[in-house]
Amino acid sequence: MVKLARILIIIVIVWIVADFFGIKPTRFFQPRVGMRPVTQPVGDLGADERANIEVFERASPSVTYITNKRFQRDYFSFNVMEIPQGTGSGFLWDNKGHVVTNFHVIYEADEIEVTLMNGKSYDATVVGADPDHDLAVLQINPKDLNISPLMIGNSSDLLVGQKVLAIGNPFGLDSTLTTGIISALGRTIQSMTKRYIHDVVQTDAAINPGNSGGPLLDSFGRLIGVNTAIISPSGTYSGVGFAVPVDTVNRVVTKLINYGKVGRPGLGVSLIPEHIMSRIGIEGVGILEVFKGGSAEEAGLREVKRLPNGRIEMGDIIIEVDGSKVRKSTDLVRILDKHEVGDEVDIVIIRNNVKKSVRIAIQSVN
C-alpha cells in the first residue's frame, strides 16, 4: 500500500513538473494524426490565370534588376568605397545588349549593374539618356544572352479598361508580377527636368519603388509603356501609377541608340509666358523672340517689338499646328513632340488680327 502511494506521488510530481515546463502529458496518450490530404482541383486554371502565367514566363527573362552605385571616400581611411544608392528595373530592348530603363533610376550613378532573372550580372555603360522623357538606354555584353527581347505594341489603340501587367523589382524583390487595368489615357506628368511628358498611361497595377523602368505589358505580352511614377503621399502603391507610352519610348530609344541623345523639337522661338497671355485675354501662344538663323526666322515669323514711341507691338500668335488647336504652350510642346527634327509642319498664326498659314521646319533645340 505504501509502495502504491509512493508511485502515485511520483506520478503527480512528474505531472506538475511537466506542466510547469509546458509539456502536456496527455499528448502521450492521444492518437497520432497525419498530414491533411491534398484536395484536388475540380478543374483546370482559369483562362485568365493561364494567360497571366504565359505572359510572365515569356516576358520575365528579359526584365532586369538595375543597381545604381556611387563611389564615396571614407572620412577616416580615405579609401574609396562603392555604395549602392538605389535600385530599379529595366528590360532588354534587342539582342545587341541594349537595356531600357528610367533616367531617374541611373541618375548620378558612377557604376551601374544589371542583373537578369537567371542570376547573371553585368556591368553596364550608358548609351544615352533623355531626362525630358525620363528614359535611358544602357549597354551590356550581349554574348551568350540568348534571351528574346519584349514584343513592341503601340499606344494609339489602347483603351481604358483593358488589362495590363507590370513586371519589375519593387523593394528589391525581383521578378514580381502585378496586374490591373488601364485607368486613364492621355495623362500628363512632369519629368525630373520639369518638362511635361504627354499621353502617359495611367494604371492601377501595383507599381512601387523599384518598379521604375520596368515594362507595362498588354494581355498579349507586348510592351505598351515603361513604368515611371506613382502618386502616393507615402511613396508606396496607392492605385495610381504612370507609364511612358510605348510610341514615345520607341521613338526616343531609337534616337538614343543611334545618336546618344535626343534633340528637343522646337521652332526657334521663345514664348510669351502663359500668365501674361491670360492677363491680356489672348488665347494661343505668343512669340516673344525669334532666334537668329532659326526655322522661325526663315519662315518669316515675327517677334514682340518695342516701337520708337515706347509702345509694345505684339508679335505672331500661334493658334494651330498641323490641324490641332494650340491654346497654351503645353499644347505646342505636345504636338511638336510627336514629330522628328527636320519635319515640316503647317501652322496658323494671327498677325495684326488676321489669320495666316505658314509652313515651318522643326529644328533641334537643346
VEXKEZA-414996 format. One record per residue (C-alpha): residue number from 1; x negated, y negated, z negated. Coordinates in Angstrom, 1 decimal. Layout:
N
<pt resi="NUM" x="X" y="Y" z="Z"/>
...
This chain:
366
<pt resi="1" x="0.0" y="0.0" z="0.0"/>
<pt resi="2" x="-2.9" y="-2.4" z="-0.9"/>
<pt resi="3" x="-4.6" y="-1.4" z="2.3"/>
<pt resi="4" x="-1.5" y="-2.3" z="4.4"/>
<pt resi="5" x="-1.2" y="-5.7" z="2.6"/>
<pt resi="6" x="-4.8" y="-6.5" z="3.4"/>
<pt resi="7" x="-4.2" y="-5.7" z="7.1"/>
<pt resi="8" x="-1.1" y="-7.9" z="7.2"/>
<pt resi="9" x="-3.1" y="-10.8" z="5.5"/>
<pt resi="10" x="-5.9" y="-10.4" z="8.1"/>
<pt resi="11" x="-3.4" y="-10.5" z="10.9"/>
<pt resi="12" x="-1.7" y="-13.6" z="9.5"/>
<pt resi="13" x="-5.1" y="-15.3" z="9.1"/>
<pt resi="14" x="-6.2" y="-14.4" z="12.7"/>
<pt resi="15" x="-2.8" y="-15.7" z="14.0"/>
<pt resi="16" x="-3.2" y="-19.0" z="12.1"/>
<pt resi="17" x="-6.9" y="-19.5" z="13.4"/>
<pt resi="18" x="-5.9" y="-18.6" z="16.9"/>
<pt resi="19" x="-3.0" y="-21.1" z="16.8"/>
<pt resi="20" x="-5.4" y="-23.7" z="15.4"/>
<pt resi="21" x="-7.7" y="-23.3" z="18.5"/>
<pt resi="22" x="-4.8" y="-23.3" z="20.9"/>
<pt resi="23" x="-4.8" y="-19.6" z="21.6"/>
<pt resi="24" x="-1.3" y="-18.1" z="21.7"/>
<pt resi="25" x="-1.5" y="-14.5" z="20.5"/>
<pt resi="26" x="1.9" y="-13.9" z="22.1"/>
<pt resi="27" x="0.4" y="-14.1" z="25.5"/>
<pt resi="28" x="-1.4" y="-10.8" z="24.9"/>
<pt resi="29" x="1.9" y="-9.1" z="24.6"/>
<pt resi="30" x="3.5" y="-10.8" z="27.7"/>
<pt resi="31" x="3.6" y="-9.0" z="31.0"/>
<pt resi="32" x="1.2" y="-10.4" z="33.6"/>
<pt resi="33" x="2.6" y="-12.5" z="36.5"/>
<pt resi="34" x="1.2" y="-12.6" z="40.0"/>
<pt resi="35" x="0.9" y="-15.4" z="42.6"/>
<pt resi="36" x="4.2" y="-16.5" z="44.1"/>
<pt resi="37" x="4.8" y="-15.1" z="47.6"/>
<pt resi="38" x="4.4" y="-17.5" z="50.6"/>
<pt resi="39" x="7.7" y="-18.5" z="52.1"/>
<pt resi="40" x="7.5" y="-18.0" z="55.9"/>
<pt resi="41" x="8.8" y="-20.9" z="58.0"/>
<pt resi="42" x="12.1" y="-20.4" z="59.6"/>
<pt resi="43" x="10.9" y="-21.7" z="63.0"/>
<pt resi="44" x="8.0" y="-23.5" z="64.7"/>
<pt resi="45" x="6.8" y="-27.0" z="64.0"/>
<pt resi="46" x="9.0" y="-29.7" z="65.5"/>
<pt resi="47" x="8.2" y="-31.1" z="68.9"/>
<pt resi="48" x="7.2" y="-34.5" z="67.4"/>
<pt resi="49" x="4.8" y="-32.8" z="65.0"/>
<pt resi="50" x="3.2" y="-30.8" z="67.7"/>
<pt resi="51" x="2.8" y="-33.9" z="69.8"/>
<pt resi="52" x="1.1" y="-35.7" z="66.9"/>
<pt resi="53" x="-1.3" y="-32.8" z="66.4"/>
<pt resi="54" x="-2.1" y="-32.6" z="70.1"/>
<pt resi="55" x="-2.9" y="-36.3" z="70.4"/>
<pt resi="56" x="-5.0" y="-36.2" z="67.3"/>
<pt resi="57" x="-7.0" y="-33.2" z="68.3"/>
<pt resi="58" x="-7.6" y="-34.6" z="71.8"/>
<pt resi="59" x="-8.4" y="-38.2" z="70.7"/>
<pt resi="60" x="-10.2" y="-38.0" z="67.3"/>
<pt resi="61" x="-13.5" y="-36.6" z="68.6"/>
<pt resi="62" x="-14.1" y="-39.9" z="70.4"/>
<pt resi="63" x="-13.3" y="-42.1" z="67.3"/>
<pt resi="64" x="-16.4" y="-43.2" z="65.5"/>
<pt resi="65" x="-17.3" y="-44.4" z="62.0"/>
<pt resi="66" x="-19.3" y="-47.6" z="62.0"/>
<pt resi="67" x="-21.6" y="-48.7" z="59.2"/>
<pt resi="68" x="-22.8" y="-52.3" z="59.2"/>
<pt resi="69" x="-26.2" y="-52.7" z="57.4"/>
<pt resi="70" x="-28.2" y="-55.7" z="56.4"/>
<pt resi="71" x="-31.8" y="-56.0" z="55.2"/>
<pt resi="72" x="-32.3" y="-57.5" z="51.8"/>
<pt resi="73" x="-35.5" y="-58.2" z="49.9"/>
<pt resi="74" x="-35.8" y="-57.0" z="46.3"/>
<pt resi="75" x="-36.3" y="-60.0" z="44.0"/>
<pt resi="76" x="-38.8" y="-58.2" z="41.8"/>
<pt resi="77" x="-40.8" y="-55.8" z="44.1"/>
<pt resi="78" x="-40.2" y="-57.9" z="47.3"/>
<pt resi="79" x="-39.6" y="-54.7" z="49.1"/>
<pt resi="80" x="-37.1" y="-54.9" z="52.0"/>
<pt resi="81" x="-34.0" y="-52.6" z="51.4"/>
<pt resi="82" x="-31.3" y="-51.6" z="53.8"/>
<pt resi="83" x="-27.9" y="-52.5" z="52.2"/>
<pt resi="84" x="-24.6" y="-51.3" z="53.7"/>
<pt resi="85" x="-22.4" y="-54.4" z="53.9"/>
<pt resi="86" x="-19.2" y="-52.9" z="55.5"/>
<pt resi="87" x="-17.7" y="-50.2" z="57.5"/>
<pt resi="88" x="-15.2" y="-49.9" z="60.3"/>
<pt resi="89" x="-14.0" y="-47.8" z="63.2"/>
<pt resi="90" x="-14.7" y="-47.7" z="66.9"/>
<pt resi="91" x="-14.3" y="-45.3" z="69.8"/>
<pt resi="92" x="-16.2" y="-44.1" z="72.9"/>
<pt resi="93" x="-15.3" y="-46.1" z="75.9"/>
<pt resi="94" x="-17.1" y="-44.0" z="78.6"/>
<pt resi="95" x="-19.6" y="-41.2" z="79.0"/>
<pt resi="96" x="-22.5" y="-43.6" z="79.0"/>
<pt resi="97" x="-22.5" y="-44.0" z="75.2"/>
<pt resi="98" x="-20.6" y="-47.3" z="75.1"/>
<pt resi="99" x="-18.6" y="-47.8" z="71.8"/>
<pt resi="100" x="-15.9" y="-50.4" z="71.4"/>
<pt resi="101" x="-15.1" y="-52.0" z="68.0"/>
<pt resi="102" x="-14.1" y="-55.3" z="66.5"/>
<pt resi="103" x="-16.6" y="-58.1" z="66.4"/>
<pt resi="104" x="-16.0" y="-58.7" z="62.7"/>
<pt resi="105" x="-17.0" y="-55.0" z="62.0"/>
<pt resi="106" x="-20.6" y="-55.7" z="63.1"/>
<pt resi="107" x="-20.8" y="-59.4" z="62.2"/>
<pt resi="108" x="-24.2" y="-60.3" z="60.7"/>
<pt resi="109" x="-25.5" y="-56.7" z="60.9"/>
<pt resi="110" x="-29.2" y="-56.1" z="61.0"/>
<pt resi="111" x="-28.7" y="-52.5" z="61.8"/>
<pt resi="112" x="-25.6" y="-50.5" z="63.0"/>
<pt resi="113" x="-25.0" y="-46.8" z="62.5"/>
<pt resi="114" x="-22.3" y="-44.9" z="64.5"/>
<pt resi="115" x="-21.1" y="-41.5" z="63.2"/>
<pt resi="116" x="-19.0" y="-39.2" z="65.2"/>
<pt resi="117" x="-16.4" y="-36.8" z="63.9"/>
<pt resi="118" x="-18.8" y="-33.9" z="64.4"/>
<pt resi="119" x="-21.1" y="-35.5" z="61.8"/>
<pt resi="120" x="-23.8" y="-36.7" z="64.3"/>
<pt resi="121" x="-25.1" y="-40.2" z="63.5"/>
<pt resi="122" x="-26.7" y="-42.6" z="66.0"/>
<pt resi="123" x="-28.5" y="-45.9" z="65.7"/>
<pt resi="124" x="-26.5" y="-48.4" z="67.9"/>
<pt resi="125" x="-27.5" y="-51.5" z="69.7"/>
<pt resi="126" x="-25.2" y="-54.4" z="70.6"/>
<pt resi="127" x="-24.4" y="-54.6" z="74.3"/>
<pt resi="128" x="-22.3" y="-57.7" z="74.0"/>
<pt resi="129" x="-19.7" y="-59.4" z="71.8"/>
<pt resi="130" x="-16.7" y="-61.7" z="72.3"/>
<pt resi="131" x="-15.8" y="-63.3" z="68.9"/>
<pt resi="132" x="-12.8" y="-65.1" z="70.5"/>
<pt resi="133" x="-11.1" y="-61.8" z="71.1"/>
<pt resi="134" x="-12.7" y="-60.0" z="68.1"/>
<pt resi="135" x="-14.3" y="-57.4" z="70.4"/>
<pt resi="136" x="-17.8" y="-55.9" z="70.7"/>
<pt resi="137" x="-19.5" y="-53.2" z="72.6"/>
<pt resi="138" x="-22.2" y="-51.0" z="71.2"/>
<pt resi="139" x="-24.5" y="-48.5" z="72.9"/>
<pt resi="140" x="-25.6" y="-45.1" z="71.5"/>
<pt resi="141" x="-27.7" y="-42.4" z="73.2"/>
<pt resi="142" x="-25.3" y="-40.6" z="75.5"/>
<pt resi="143" x="-27.5" y="-37.5" z="75.6"/>
<pt resi="144" x="-25.5" y="-34.3" z="74.6"/>
<pt resi="145" x="-22.4" y="-36.3" z="73.7"/>
<pt resi="146" x="-20.0" y="-34.0" z="75.6"/>
<pt resi="147" x="-17.0" y="-35.9" z="74.4"/>
<pt resi="148" x="-14.3" y="-37.2" z="76.6"/>
<pt resi="149" x="-13.5" y="-40.9" z="76.2"/>
<pt resi="150" x="-10.0" y="-42.1" z="75.5"/>
<pt resi="151" x="-7.5" y="-42.4" z="78.3"/>
<pt resi="152" x="-6.6" y="-46.1" z="79.0"/>
<pt resi="153" x="-3.0" y="-47.3" z="79.1"/>
<pt resi="154" x="-1.6" y="-50.7" z="79.8"/>
<pt resi="155" x="0.1" y="-53.5" z="77.9"/>
<pt resi="156" x="2.7" y="-54.5" z="80.4"/>
<pt resi="157" x="5.1" y="-51.5" z="80.0"/>
<pt resi="158" x="5.0" y="-51.4" z="76.1"/>
<pt resi="159" x="8.4" y="-51.5" z="74.4"/>
<pt resi="160" x="9.4" y="-52.4" z="70.8"/>
<pt resi="161" x="10.4" y="-49.2" z="69.1"/>
<pt resi="162" x="8.1" y="-46.8" z="70.9"/>
<pt resi="163" x="5.9" y="-44.5" z="68.9"/>
<pt resi="164" x="2.2" y="-45.3" z="68.2"/>
<pt resi="165" x="-0.6" y="-43.5" z="66.5"/>
<pt resi="166" x="-3.6" y="-45.1" z="64.8"/>
<pt resi="167" x="-6.9" y="-43.2" z="64.2"/>
<pt resi="168" x="-9.7" y="-44.6" z="62.0"/>
<pt resi="169" x="-11.6" y="-44.6" z="58.8"/>
<pt resi="170" x="-9.7" y="-46.5" z="56.2"/>
<pt resi="171" x="-11.7" y="-47.0" z="52.9"/>
<pt resi="172" x="-14.4" y="-44.8" z="54.4"/>
<pt resi="173" x="-12.1" y="-41.8" z="54.8"/>
<pt resi="174" x="-13.0" y="-40.5" z="58.2"/>
<pt resi="175" x="-10.6" y="-39.1" z="60.9"/>
<pt resi="176" x="-7.4" y="-40.5" z="59.4"/>
<pt resi="177" x="-4.2" y="-40.4" z="61.4"/>
<pt resi="178" x="-1.2" y="-42.7" z="60.8"/>
<pt resi="179" x="1.9" y="-43.0" z="62.8"/>
<pt resi="180" x="4.5" y="-45.7" z="63.3"/>
<pt resi="181" x="6.2" y="-47.7" z="66.0"/>
<pt resi="182" x="5.6" y="-50.9" z="67.9"/>
<pt resi="183" x="7.3" y="-53.5" z="65.7"/>
<pt resi="184" x="6.9" y="-56.5" z="68.0"/>
<pt resi="185" x="5.1" y="-57.7" z="71.1"/>
<pt resi="186" x="3.6" y="-61.0" z="72.2"/>
<pt resi="187" x="2.3" y="-61.9" z="68.8"/>
<pt resi="188" x="-0.5" y="-64.5" z="68.4"/>
<pt resi="189" x="-3.2" y="-64.2" z="65.8"/>
<pt resi="190" x="-6.4" y="-66.2" z="65.1"/>
<pt resi="191" x="-9.9" y="-64.7" z="65.6"/>
<pt resi="192" x="-12.9" y="-65.5" z="63.5"/>
<pt resi="193" x="-13.7" y="-68.4" z="65.8"/>
<pt resi="194" x="-10.2" y="-69.8" z="65.1"/>
<pt resi="195" x="-9.3" y="-69.2" z="68.8"/>
<pt resi="196" x="-6.0" y="-67.6" z="69.4"/>
<pt resi="197" x="-5.6" y="-64.0" z="70.6"/>
<pt resi="198" x="-2.4" y="-63.8" z="72.6"/>
<pt resi="199" x="0.0" y="-60.9" z="73.4"/>
<pt resi="200" x="-1.1" y="-59.0" z="70.3"/>
<pt resi="201" x="0.8" y="-55.7" z="69.5"/>
<pt resi="202" x="2.4" y="-55.6" z="66.0"/>
<pt resi="203" x="2.8" y="-52.2" z="64.5"/>
<pt resi="204" x="4.0" y="-50.6" z="61.2"/>
<pt resi="205" x="1.5" y="-47.7" z="61.5"/>
<pt resi="206" x="-0.6" y="-47.9" z="58.3"/>
<pt resi="207" x="-3.8" y="-49.9" z="59.0"/>
<pt resi="208" x="-6.1" y="-50.5" z="56.1"/>
<pt resi="209" x="-9.7" y="-51.9" z="55.6"/>
<pt resi="210" x="-11.9" y="-49.5" z="57.6"/>
<pt resi="211" x="-9.3" y="-49.0" z="60.4"/>
<pt resi="212" x="-10.6" y="-52.2" z="62.1"/>
<pt resi="213" x="-12.0" y="-51.4" z="65.6"/>
<pt resi="214" x="-10.2" y="-48.1" z="65.8"/>
<pt resi="215" x="-7.7" y="-47.2" z="68.6"/>
<pt resi="216" x="-4.0" y="-47.6" z="68.7"/>
<pt resi="217" x="-2.5" y="-44.9" z="70.9"/>
<pt resi="218" x="0.8" y="-44.2" z="72.6"/>
<pt resi="219" x="2.5" y="-40.8" z="72.4"/>
<pt resi="220" x="0.5" y="-39.7" z="75.4"/>
<pt resi="221" x="-2.8" y="-40.4" z="73.6"/>
<pt resi="222" x="-3.6" y="-43.4" z="75.8"/>
<pt resi="223" x="-5.3" y="-46.4" z="74.4"/>
<pt resi="224" x="-2.9" y="-49.3" z="74.1"/>
<pt resi="225" x="-4.7" y="-51.5" z="71.6"/>
<pt resi="226" x="-7.6" y="-52.0" z="69.2"/>
<pt resi="227" x="-6.6" y="-52.3" z="65.6"/>
<pt resi="228" x="-7.9" y="-55.6" z="64.3"/>
<pt resi="229" x="-5.9" y="-57.2" z="61.4"/>
<pt resi="230" x="-3.2" y="-56.8" z="58.8"/>
<pt resi="231" x="-1.0" y="-59.2" z="57.0"/>
<pt resi="232" x="-1.2" y="-58.5" z="53.3"/>
<pt resi="233" x="-1.6" y="-60.6" z="50.1"/>
<pt resi="234" x="-3.6" y="-57.7" z="48.5"/>
<pt resi="235" x="-5.7" y="-56.8" z="51.6"/>
<pt resi="236" x="-4.2" y="-53.4" z="51.9"/>
<pt resi="237" x="-1.3" y="-51.9" z="54.0"/>
<pt resi="238" x="1.9" y="-53.8" z="53.9"/>
<pt resi="239" x="3.7" y="-52.6" z="57.0"/>
<pt resi="240" x="2.4" y="-55.4" z="59.3"/>
<pt resi="241" x="-0.7" y="-54.6" z="61.4"/>
<pt resi="242" x="-2.0" y="-56.0" z="64.7"/>
<pt resi="243" x="-3.9" y="-54.7" z="67.7"/>
<pt resi="244" x="-5.6" y="-56.5" z="70.5"/>
<pt resi="245" x="-3.7" y="-55.4" z="73.6"/>
<pt resi="246" x="-5.4" y="-52.9" z="75.9"/>
<pt resi="247" x="-5.2" y="-55.1" z="79.0"/>
<pt resi="248" x="-7.3" y="-57.7" z="77.2"/>
<pt resi="249" x="-9.6" y="-55.0" z="75.9"/>
<pt resi="250" x="-10.2" y="-53.5" z="79.3"/>
<pt resi="251" x="-11.0" y="-56.9" z="80.9"/>
<pt resi="252" x="-13.3" y="-58.1" z="78.0"/>
<pt resi="253" x="-15.1" y="-54.8" z="77.6"/>
<pt resi="254" x="-15.8" y="-54.6" z="81.3"/>
<pt resi="255" x="-17.4" y="-58.0" z="81.2"/>
<pt resi="256" x="-19.4" y="-57.3" z="78.1"/>
<pt resi="257" x="-20.9" y="-54.1" z="79.7"/>
<pt resi="258" x="-21.7" y="-55.8" z="82.9"/>
<pt resi="259" x="-22.9" y="-59.2" z="81.7"/>
<pt resi="260" x="-23.3" y="-59.0" z="77.9"/>
<pt resi="261" x="-20.9" y="-61.9" z="77.4"/>
<pt resi="262" x="-17.5" y="-63.3" z="78.4"/>
<pt resi="263" x="-17.2" y="-66.7" z="79.9"/>
<pt resi="264" x="-14.3" y="-68.6" z="78.4"/>
<pt resi="265" x="-11.9" y="-69.6" z="81.2"/>
<pt resi="266" x="-11.2" y="-73.3" z="81.5"/>
<pt resi="267" x="-10.6" y="-76.3" z="83.8"/>
<pt resi="268" x="-13.5" y="-78.5" z="82.9"/>
<pt resi="269" x="-11.4" y="-80.9" z="80.8"/>
<pt resi="270" x="-10.9" y="-81.9" z="77.2"/>
<pt resi="271" x="-7.3" y="-82.3" z="76.0"/>
<pt resi="272" x="-5.4" y="-84.9" z="74.0"/>
<pt resi="273" x="-4.7" y="-83.5" z="70.5"/>
<pt resi="274" x="-1.2" y="-82.0" z="70.2"/>
<pt resi="275" x="-0.1" y="-84.2" z="67.3"/>
<pt resi="276" x="-0.8" y="-87.3" z="69.5"/>
<pt resi="277" x="1.2" y="-85.9" z="72.4"/>
<pt resi="278" x="4.0" y="-85.1" z="70.0"/>
<pt resi="279" x="3.9" y="-88.6" z="68.5"/>
<pt resi="280" x="4.3" y="-90.3" z="71.8"/>
<pt resi="281" x="7.1" y="-87.9" z="72.8"/>
<pt resi="282" x="5.5" y="-86.2" z="75.8"/>
<pt resi="283" x="5.8" y="-82.5" z="76.5"/>
<pt resi="284" x="2.8" y="-81.0" z="78.2"/>
<pt resi="285" x="-0.9" y="-81.0" z="77.9"/>
<pt resi="286" x="-2.6" y="-84.4" z="78.4"/>
<pt resi="287" x="-6.1" y="-84.6" z="79.9"/>
<pt resi="288" x="-8.3" y="-86.7" z="77.7"/>
<pt resi="289" x="-11.6" y="-86.4" z="79.6"/>
<pt resi="290" x="-12.6" y="-84.8" z="82.9"/>
<pt resi="291" x="-16.1" y="-83.4" z="82.7"/>
<pt resi="292" x="-18.6" y="-84.4" z="85.4"/>
<pt resi="293" x="-19.3" y="-81.7" z="88.0"/>
<pt resi="294" x="-16.4" y="-79.5" z="86.8"/>
<pt resi="295" x="-13.4" y="-78.0" z="88.5"/>
<pt resi="296" x="-11.1" y="-80.7" z="87.4"/>
<pt resi="297" x="-13.2" y="-83.5" z="88.8"/>
<pt resi="298" x="-13.5" y="-81.6" z="92.1"/>
<pt resi="299" x="-9.7" y="-81.2" z="92.2"/>
<pt resi="300" x="-9.2" y="-84.9" z="91.6"/>
<pt resi="301" x="-7.6" y="-84.7" z="88.1"/>
<pt resi="302" x="-7.6" y="-88.0" z="86.1"/>
<pt resi="303" x="-8.5" y="-88.6" z="82.5"/>
<pt resi="304" x="-7.4" y="-91.3" z="80.0"/>
<pt resi="305" x="-8.8" y="-94.7" z="80.8"/>
<pt resi="306" x="-9.2" y="-97.9" z="78.9"/>
<pt resi="307" x="-8.2" y="-100.9" z="81.1"/>
<pt resi="308" x="-10.0" y="-104.3" z="81.0"/>
<pt resi="309" x="-7.1" y="-105.8" z="79.0"/>
<pt resi="310" x="-7.6" y="-103.2" z="76.3"/>
<pt resi="311" x="-4.6" y="-101.1" z="77.1"/>
<pt resi="312" x="-4.8" y="-97.3" z="77.5"/>
<pt resi="313" x="-3.8" y="-95.7" z="80.8"/>
<pt resi="314" x="-2.5" y="-92.2" z="80.4"/>
<pt resi="315" x="-4.3" y="-89.5" z="82.4"/>
<pt resi="316" x="-2.7" y="-86.5" z="84.1"/>
<pt resi="317" x="-0.4" y="-84.3" z="82.1"/>
<pt resi="318" x="-0.3" y="-80.6" z="82.9"/>
<pt resi="319" x="3.2" y="-79.2" z="82.7"/>
<pt resi="320" x="2.9" y="-75.9" z="84.7"/>
<pt resi="321" x="0.3" y="-73.4" z="85.7"/>
<pt resi="322" x="1.0" y="-70.6" z="88.2"/>
<pt resi="323" x="4.7" y="-71.0" z="87.7"/>
<pt resi="324" x="4.6" y="-70.8" z="83.9"/>
<pt resi="325" x="5.6" y="-73.8" z="81.7"/>
<pt resi="326" x="2.9" y="-75.5" z="79.7"/>
<pt resi="327" x="4.3" y="-77.3" z="76.6"/>
<pt resi="328" x="1.2" y="-77.3" z="74.4"/>
<pt resi="329" x="-2.5" y="-76.3" z="74.6"/>
<pt resi="330" x="-1.9" y="-72.7" z="73.4"/>
<pt resi="331" x="0.3" y="-72.2" z="76.4"/>
<pt resi="332" x="-2.5" y="-73.3" z="78.7"/>
<pt resi="333" x="-5.1" y="-71.1" z="76.9"/>
<pt resi="334" x="-2.8" y="-68.1" z="77.1"/>
<pt resi="335" x="-2.2" y="-68.4" z="80.9"/>
<pt resi="336" x="-5.9" y="-69.1" z="81.7"/>
<pt resi="337" x="-7.0" y="-66.2" z="79.5"/>
<pt resi="338" x="-5.2" y="-63.8" z="81.9"/>
<pt resi="339" x="-7.4" y="-65.0" z="84.8"/>
<pt resi="340" x="-11.0" y="-64.4" z="85.8"/>
<pt resi="341" x="-13.6" y="-67.2" z="86.1"/>
<pt resi="342" x="-13.5" y="-68.2" z="89.8"/>
<pt resi="343" x="-9.8" y="-67.5" z="90.3"/>
<pt resi="344" x="-7.8" y="-70.4" z="91.8"/>
<pt resi="345" x="-4.5" y="-71.4" z="90.2"/>
<pt resi="346" x="-1.8" y="-73.8" z="91.2"/>
<pt resi="347" x="-1.0" y="-76.4" z="88.5"/>
<pt resi="348" x="1.7" y="-79.0" z="88.3"/>
<pt resi="349" x="0.8" y="-82.4" z="86.7"/>
<pt resi="350" x="2.7" y="-85.6" z="86.0"/>
<pt resi="351" x="0.8" y="-88.7" z="87.2"/>
<pt resi="352" x="2.4" y="-92.1" z="86.8"/>
<pt resi="353" x="5.8" y="-90.4" z="86.2"/>
<pt resi="354" x="5.5" y="-88.4" z="89.4"/>
<pt resi="355" x="5.1" y="-84.7" z="89.7"/>
<pt resi="356" x="2.2" y="-83.5" z="91.8"/>
<pt resi="357" x="0.8" y="-80.0" z="92.7"/>
<pt resi="358" x="-2.9" y="-79.3" z="92.6"/>
<pt resi="359" x="-4.9" y="-76.2" z="93.3"/>
<pt resi="360" x="-7.9" y="-75.8" z="91.0"/>
<pt resi="361" x="-10.6" y="-73.1" z="90.4"/>
<pt resi="362" x="-11.1" y="-71.7" z="86.9"/>
<pt resi="363" x="-14.6" y="-72.3" z="85.5"/>
<pt resi="364" x="-16.5" y="-70.8" z="82.7"/>
<pt resi="365" x="-16.5" y="-72.9" z="79.5"/>
<pt resi="366" x="-18.9" y="-71.9" z="76.7"/>
